[in-house]
Amino acid sequence: MRISRRSVLAAVPLMGCAGEASAQVNVIHVTPGGEGDGSSWQYAASLSAVADLIDNLEPGGNVLVAADRGEYALTEMIEIGHGGRASQEISIRGVNSATGEPKQALVRGAQAGSEGGEVFKLLRGASHIKFSHFDFRDVGNGAFRVAAPVSNITIEDCAFENVYRFFENSAGDNEGHASLDGFVLRRCRGSRVERGFLRIRYNSRNGLIEDCAAEGLPIQGGRIPVGCALEDRANNITYRRCLMTGFQQFRGADEYWNGDGFSDEPDNANIRYEACEARASTDGGFDCKSRGLVLADCIAEDNKRNFRIWGNHVTLTNCVSRNPNFRGREANENATSCHVWVDGEAGGDVQIINLTVEDRDATPIIEFGNDTGAVKIRGITINTPRVNWGSDEDRVRASMLVGEPQFHEVMAND
């Protein structure tokens, strides 16, 4: 059954009296065919009706979405402009209506592969909300879209397939920005992602993304796909145990092939990647431009440039780089494949502690984009046919690789 935002509300045992239309309730029940006020499973509301009914939900209340009664086919977004309070967040979650146990509710959109077609759109007032246990299919630019300044948003235990983006942070009409203050994305996993798992921007801060994974849908031309993208002044954000794989952009023979696993920009600050993995991107696995960046226990594999470092005061600790892979044409892209690429602009420094390098064909270990800056290495294990500093070998030996690198060579056979 296809449902739109405005549904006819039938019998209203909890809110039904004319003088009690604005009375607050603690639970709203939702089913695919619901036409009631949500006061019980018998009088369940539609999912789209939540846009209106949630205004009457008291802090700490629950929206229970039946996951065992069929899928929710949406034609319009669900705008939420009401939330809870600190320590009394509203919960919107999929459940088994018979037992109350958590269960992913299947929500199907109609605009995959486009910038429209979001599902949950958060407006002003939609702070202190927790979403969990949804399975999104065929969704445009955001299973979740933050369209105004909000705080304390948690999204957990969701799946997705065939989406433009899973999480989008883009200001709506008449909003100067849509900054987030305090947010968590946890255990969200899916595939066939066209543009990216998430984009976070403006002055968003104090965020944690952990145990999430997304597989990109390779595209021909178009806009740059990025698994996780930070923009503007987003700051104080930690990624933990996240996997981004297959964000690829195939272009013409004389064009640059882009596509990154993770990216951040120069005005981002206090960004940490902990035990994250980036695989099979047509450009950078980790394409990082922010200052003071930390990468710890991360793995980059099968990307054109596994670690691409633009900013200064960057630290890589206990990271692994495996088998860089150039999918385009080096002569036309004016680029080379390597394990670690360092811009080195403005005298920046990069510290690499206990790096492990593995490949089958002695791909260059470090390449530089400028003649300034320095890379300080303390401990490197090399498992390749030979040590290869690539076209920058003279600069490496002269001054750009400093300190006393300690090599533990586990050389592969030629």
N, C-alpha and C positions, 0 to 999 in steps of 0.2 A: 504494500500500500504506500503510495507516495503522499507525503504530507508537506504542507506549507506552514509558515510561521503562525498564521492566525487560524486557530482551530475553534470549533464551536464547543463550548464547555457545557456539559450536560448536568446531571444531578449533582448537587453540591451539599452533601450532608454536613461537612465541616465549615464551609464558608458560605452556605447557601442563603442565609437570611439577608434581606436587603440591607439591613443596618450593620451586617458583619462582613461585608465584602472585603474589607481591608484587614481583617483579623489575621494575626500571624499564626503559622503552622510550623510543625517541626519536621514533617516528612512529606515529600511529594513522590507519588508513585507514577511511573511512566511505562507504557507498553507501545508496541508498534501501531496497534489499532485503537489506542486510547482516545476517547472523546469527552472524558469527564474532567473533574477538577483536580485529580491527583490525590484525593484524600485517602484512597485505599486501592488495592489491586482491582477491586470490583469497579471502582470509579476512576480508573487510571487516566492520566492525561497523555497527550501526544508529546513526543520529544520537542517539537517546535513550540509547543505551548509553554515550555519551561521559560522561554524568553519573557513571558508575562507573569507566570505564576511565581517565579523566584523572587519577585519583589515582596511577596508576602511570607517568605521563608525567614524564620528567626535565626540569629547568629547561632552557630553550632548545629544547624539543621542539615537534613540529608535529602538529596534527590536520588532515588533508587530507580535505576533504569533496567528493566527486565531484559536479561540476555538470553533467556530460554524460550522466548515467544516469537522468534523471527527477527529479520533484519529491519533496520530503520533506513528507509530510502528518502533522502532529503532533497528538496529543490531550492531551499533558501537557508541562509545562515541563521544561527541561533545567537542573538545578541544578548549579552548578559551585562547588566548595569547595576547589579546588587551583589554584595558579598557578606562576609561575616565580620568578625572582629579579631583582634589579636588574642590568641589562645582559644578562640571560638570560631574556627574556620568552617565554612560550608563545604560539605562533601557531595560531589556529583560522581556517581560510580555505577558501574555495571554489576548486577547481582543475579543470582538464580532466584527467581521470584518464589519458588517453592521452599527454599531452604535459607535464603538470605546470604548464602556464601558468595564470595567474589567470583565473577564470571565475566569475560569480555563480551560486551554488547557490540554487535556488528552494525556499523554506520556506513552507508553507501552514499556517496555524493554523485554528482553528474558532470563534474568539470575538471577531471584530471588533465594535467598537461597545460594548465592555464593559470594566469595570475589571480583569477577570481575563484569563487567556489569554496571559500573557507567554511568550516563547520561551527566551531565555537569562537565568537568574536567578543573580546573583553573590552568593555567601555569603562568610562569613569565610574567609580563605585564598586567595580568588580575585584576588590582586593580580598585577601584572606579566603581563598578558595582552593580546594584540593580536588583534582580530577583523577580517576583511576579506572582501569579495566574497560577500555574501549578498543575496538578493532576497526580501523578506518580503511575504506577502500574508495578508489576513484575520486580523490579529493584534490582541489586546486591549491591555492597559495595559503595553506595553513589548516590542518586539522584543528589547530589552535592559533588564533591571531590576536595579539595584543595591539589594540588600536588607540589606547590612551594610557596616561600614567597610572600604574597599579602597583601593588606590593603584595608580597607573601603569596605567591602562586606555586602550587605543587602539581606536577603531572607524573603519574606513576603507572607502570604495568600496562602499557598500551602497545598495540601492534598496528602496522600500517602496510599498505601495498598500493602501488600505482598512485603516487601523490606528486604534486609539484614541490611542495614543502610540507614537512610535518609541523614545524613551529615557525611562525612568522611574527615579526615585531615591526609593525608599520602603522604610523599614525593615521587616524581617520580624518574625515572632514572636520575643519574648525579646531583641530588639535595641532599644537605646535610640535609636540613630540609624543612618544609613547614609551617612556622609560620605565623599566622594571626595577624595583628595589626589593631584593630578596626573592629568589626563585630556585626551584629544584625540578630537574627532569631526571627521572630515574627508571631504569628497566623498560625503556621504550625501544622497540626493535622492529625493523621492517625492510622492505625491498622495493625495487622498481621506483626509485626516487629520481625525478627529473632534474630538479634544481638544487636541492639540498635538504638535509635533515633539519637544520635550523639556521636562522639568521637573527642575530641579536645586535641592536644598535642603540643610538641616542646615548643617554647617560645611564644606561642600565648597569646595575652593579649588584654585588653580593649574590653570585649565582653558583650553583653546583649542577653539573651534568655528569651523571655516573651510570655505568653499566648500560649504556645505550649503544645501538649499532644500526647502521644503515648501509644498504647496498644501492649504488647509483644505477641509473638507466642510461647507458651511453647515448649521447646525442650527436647529431650532425650539425655543426655550426651552432647558431643560437647564442644565448647568453651563457656566461661561464658557470658551470656547475661546481659547487663547493659543498662538501659534506657538512661541515660546521663553520659558519662565517661570523666573525665579530667585526663590527664596523663602528664608525664615529668614535665616541668616548667610552664605550663599554669597558668596565673595569672590575677588578676583584672577582674574577671568574675562574673556577677550577673545573677542568675535565678530568674524570677519573675512570679508568677501565672502559674507555669508549673505542669503538671500532668503526672506521669509515673506509669503505672499499668501493672501487669501480666508478669513481666520479670522473668521467671521460668526455672530452669534447673533440670529436674528429672534424678536422677542417681541411681546406684545400692544401695542395702541395706547397704553396708559397705563403702559408699563413701559420701563425703560432698556435700550437695545440695546447689549450689551457685545460683546467680542471684540477682541483686540489682536494685533499682529504680534510685538512683543517687549515683555516687561515685567520690571521688577525692583522690589524692595521696600525699605522704609526701612533695614533692617538689613543689606542687601547693601553691599559696599564694593569699591572699585577695579574697577569694571566699565567696559569699553571696547567701543564699537561702531565698527568700522572698515570703511568702504565697504559697509555693509549696506543692504538695501532692505526696506521694509515697504509692502505694497500691499493695498488693498481690504478693510480691516478695518471692522467696524461701530462700533468705538470708536477707540482709539489705534493709530496705526502703531507709534510708540515710546512706551510708557506707563511712564515711568521715575520711581521714587520714591527711588532711592539717592542718597547724598551723594557729591560728588566725581566724578560721572559724566562721561565723555567720549564725545561722538559726533563722529566725523571722517569727512568725505566720504560721509555717509549720504544716502539718498533716501527720502522718504516721499510716497506718492501715493495718492489715492482713498480715504483714511481719513476718518472723521468729524473727528478732530483728528489731524493728521499727526504732530506732535511734542507729547506731553503730558508736561510736566516738573513734578514735584512737589517734588523735593529741592532743596537749595541747593548752592552751589559747583559748578555744572554748566557745562560748556563745549561749545558746538556750533561746529564749524569746517568751513567749506566744505560745508555741507549744503544740500540742495535740497528744497523743499516744493512739491508740485504738486497742484492740483485737489482740495482737500478735498471730501468727499461725504457728506452727511447722508442716511442711508437710512431713518431712523425718522421721528418726528414731533416737531419742535422744541418745540411747546407742551406736549406730554405728558412728554417726556423731561427738561425743564428743562435743556437743554443747547444749545449752539450749535456750528456747524462753524467751524473756523479752521485756520490754518496752524500756529501755535504757541500752545499753552495753557500758562500758567504759574500754579502755585498761589500762590507768593509767601509762603507761611506762614513765620512766625518770622524775618522779615527776610532770607530767603535771596536769593542773587544768581545770575543766569544771564548768562553771557557768550556772545554770538552774534557770530561772526567770519565775514564773507563768506557771508551767507545769500542764496540765490536763491529768489525767490517767483514762482510761475507759476500762473495760473488764468484761466478764461474769464469769470468773473462777479464779480470783486472781492470774494472771500470775505475776512472779517476776517483781518488778518495776525497780530496778537497779542491774546489774551484773557487776563484775569487771574481767578484764583479767590479772591483775597484783596486787601486794601488795603495790604499791606506788601510788602517785597521790591523788587527792581529788576532790570530787564533792561538789560544794557549791549551795545549794538550797535556793531560796527566794520565797516562795509561791508555793504550790502544791495542786491541787484539785484532790481528789481520789474518783472515782465512781466505786468501785469494791466490791465483797463480803467481803473482809477484806484487811487490809494493809499487803503486802507480800514483804519482802526484799529478799526472796529466799535463796539460799545457801550462800550468802554473808552477811547474817544478822549480824554476829559477827563483820565483818570488817566495816560494815556500822555504827554500834553502837560505835565501838572503835574510828575510826579516819577518815575514808574515806568519810563520809558524815559530812560536817562541817558547821559552822554557826548556825543559829537558824531557821531551816525550819519551815515555817508556813503552817500547814495543814488545808485545808478546806475539811473535810471528808463528802462526799455524798455517804454513803455506800449502795451498792446494797444488795438485799436480798440473803441469802445463799440458 
